[in-house]
Amino acid sequence: FRDVVTSCREAGRVVREAANHYRELQRYRPKTVKKEIKPKTTASSNSQRLFMKLQDSMALSCLKAVQQAYKNRAQVEGQAAKMDQVLLQRHQHKVMLARVDAIKERVPY
């Protein structure tokens, strides 16, 4: 039992050290700046630019809606997977506590 506890403590220490190392790397990493790219248009007047912009947005609006639906579905599936993982971990934690209590009842101090 002590071997299991010490191995768990060692694994936790290793994970904490890796997380701290990752945070240190992120702290000193140079930050990138994204440049905004403006599309080149061949239209000369404001009315032609407006017409091109509206025409492009109308043509792509249905595709954008489909893309947003897929994105929302992926987000919901991700949340469901996380919730399943949390419930599984909570169950495993309760089982582990029950085992520890059973061992404590068997071993007199």
Contacts in CASP RR format, 6 or more apart in sequence:
PFRMAT RR
TARGET T0000
AUTHOR 0000-0000-0000
METHOD contacts of the structure
MODEL  1
FRDVVTSCREAGRVVREAANHYRELQRYRPKTVKKEIKPKTTASSNSQRL
FMKLQDSMALSCLKAVQQAYKNRAQVEGQAAKMDQVLLQRHQHKVMLARV
DAIKERVPY
1 103 0 8 1.000
41 49 0 8 1.000
41 52 0 8 1.000
43 49 0 8 1.000
43 51 0 8 1.000
43 52 0 8 1.000
END
